Amino acid sequence: MKSVIHVAVVISLVAAAAGAASFAKDKTADQEPVTWGMQSGNDGCVIFKESEETTSEMAPGGGFTTHTVKQLEVLDAIKATLPKRKYSETKEDLDALANVGMQNHVKFVKIPKKYTPEQLEKAKTMCGVQ
């Protein structure tokens, strides 16, 4: 009887995980582009896509520690240039980008890692630069 209950619990956990993965995929497809920096009167625009960088290192005691850092990767730049192609989503990098945006009248738009053509087109429209 215990093994039947154990199998039922495992099956329900797998089904819940599959449903959550499906929901996460739909959420990315429905995610709206996010803007920051110069919101109006901007002379340029940079469209970023989200990405991640994962590193592993040996931890004390022989195990491994994995770190994942969210990043912004330049996908398109309209009348704007940035010194790097990738920025970590840390306070320091985001503050530096905000300063560049204000000083150079640049708007920033972020779209998901797995973006749709519609999301990219909407991001370009949100740039408002011809």
Contacts in CASP RR format, 6 or more apart in sequence:
PFRMAT RR
TARGET T0000
AUTHOR 0000-0000-0000
METHOD contacts of the structure
MODEL  1
MKSVIHVAVVISLVAAAAGAASFAKDKTADQEPVTWGMQSGNDGCVIFKE
SEETTSEMAPGGGFTTHTVKQLEVLDAIKATLPKRKYSETKEDLDALANV
GMQNHVKFVKIPKKYTPEQLEKAKTMCGVQ
28 112 0 8 1.000
28 113 0 8 1.000
28 114 0 8 1.000
28 115 0 8 1.000
29 116 0 8 1.000
31 111 0 8 1.000
31 112 0 8 1.000
31 119 0 8 1.000
32 122 0 8 1.000
33 109 0 8 1.000
33 110 0 8 1.000
33 111 0 8 1.000
33 119 0 8 1.000
33 122 0 8 1.000
33 123 0 8 1.000
33 126 0 8 1.000
34 109 0 8 1.000
34 110 0 8 1.000
35 107 0 8 1.000
35 108 0 8 1.000
35 109 0 8 1.000
35 110 0 8 1.000
35 126 0 8 1.000
36 98 0 8 1.000
36 107 0 8 1.000
36 108 0 8 1.000
36 110 0 8 1.000
37 97 0 8 1.000
37 98 0 8 1.000
37 101 0 8 1.000
37 102 0 8 1.000
37 106 0 8 1.000
37 107 0 8 1.000
37 108 0 8 1.000
38 44 0 8 1.000
38 101 0 8 1.000
38 102 0 8 1.000
38 105 0 8 1.000
38 106 0 8 1.000
38 107 0 8 1.000
39 107 0 8 1.000
41 105 0 8 1.000
42 105 0 8 1.000
42 106 0 8 1.000
42 107 0 8 1.000
42 127 0 8 1.000
42 128 0 8 1.000
42 129 0 8 1.000
43 79 0 8 1.000
43 80 0 8 1.000
43 104 0 8 1.000
43 105 0 8 1.000
43 106 0 8 1.000
43 129 0 8 1.000
44 77 0 8 1.000
44 78 0 8 1.000
44 79 0 8 1.000
44 80 0 8 1.000
44 104 0 8 1.000
44 105 0 8 1.000
44 106 0 8 1.000
44 107 0 8 1.000
44 127 0 8 1.000
44 129 0 8 1.000
45 77 0 8 1.000
45 78 0 8 1.000
45 79 0 8 1.000
45 80 0 8 1.000
45 106 0 8 1.000
45 107 0 8 1.000
45 108 0 8 1.000
45 109 0 8 1.000
45 127 0 8 1.000
45 128 0 8 1.000
45 129 0 8 1.000
46 74 0 8 1.000
46 76 0 8 1.000
46 77 0 8 1.000
46 78 0 8 1.000
46 80 0 8 1.000
46 82 0 8 1.000
46 106 0 8 1.000
46 107 0 8 1.000
46 108 0 8 1.000
46 109 0 8 1.000
47 74 0 8 1.000
47 75 0 8 1.000
47 76 0 8 1.000
47 77 0 8 1.000
47 78 0 8 1.000
47 108 0 8 1.000
47 109 0 8 1.000
47 110 0 8 1.000
47 111 0 8 1.000
47 120 0 8 1.000
47 123 0 8 1.000
47 124 0 8 1.000
47 127 0 8 1.000
48 72 0 8 1.000
48 73 0 8 1.000
48 74 0 8 1.000
48 75 0 8 1.000
48 87 0 8 1.000
48 108 0 8 1.000
48 109 0 8 1.000
48 110 0 8 1.000
48 111 0 8 1.000
49 72 0 8 1.000
49 73 0 8 1.000
49 75 0 8 1.000
49 110 0 8 1.000
49 111 0 8 1.000
49 112 0 8 1.000
49 113 0 8 1.000
49 115 0 8 1.000
50 70 0 8 1.000
50 71 0 8 1.000
50 72 0 8 1.000
50 73 0 8 1.000
50 110 0 8 1.000
50 111 0 8 1.000
50 112 0 8 1.000
50 113 0 8 1.000
51 70 0 8 1.000
51 71 0 8 1.000
51 72 0 8 1.000
51 73 0 8 1.000
51 86 0 8 1.000
51 113 0 8 1.000
52 68 0 8 1.000
52 69 0 8 1.000
52 70 0 8 1.000
52 71 0 8 1.000
52 113 0 8 1.000
53 68 0 8 1.000
53 69 0 8 1.000
53 71 0 8 1.000
53 88 0 8 1.000
54 66 0 8 1.000
54 67 0 8 1.000
54 68 0 8 1.000
54 69 0 8 1.000
55 66 0 8 1.000
55 67 0 8 1.000
55 69 0 8 1.000
56 64 0 8 1.000
56 65 0 8 1.000
56 66 0 8 1.000
56 67 0 8 1.000
57 64 0 8 1.000
57 65 0 8 1.000
57 67 0 8 1.000
58 64 0 8 1.000
58 65 0 8 1.000
59 65 0 8 1.000
69 88 0 8 1.000
69 89 0 8 1.000
69 90 0 8 1.000
70 88 0 8 1.000
70 89 0 8 1.000
71 86 0 8 1.000
71 87 0 8 1.000
71 88 0 8 1.000
71 89 0 8 1.000
72 86 0 8 1.000
72 87 0 8 1.000
72 88 0 8 1.000
72 89 0 8 1.000
72 93 0 8 1.000
72 97 0 8 1.000
72 110 0 8 1.000
73 85 0 8 1.000
73 86 0 8 1.000
74 82 0 8 1.000
74 84 0 8 1.000
74 85 0 8 1.000
74 86 0 8 1.000
75 111 0 8 1.000
75 120 0 8 1.000
76 120 0 8 1.000
76 124 0 8 1.000
78 124 0 8 1.000
78 127 0 8 1.000
78 129 0 8 1.000
79 129 0 8 1.000
80 104 0 8 1.000
80 106 0 8 1.000
82 97 0 8 1.000
82 100 0 8 1.000
87 93 0 8 1.000
87 94 0 8 1.000
87 96 0 8 1.000
87 97 0 8 1.000
97 108 0 8 1.000
100 106 0 8 1.000
101 107 0 8 1.000
101 108 0 8 1.000
107 126 0 8 1.000
107 127 0 8 1.000
107 128 0 8 1.000
107 129 0 8 1.000
109 123 0 8 1.000
109 126 0 8 1.000
109 127 0 8 1.000
111 119 0 8 1.000
111 120 0 8 1.000
111 123 0 8 1.000
112 119 0 8 1.000
END
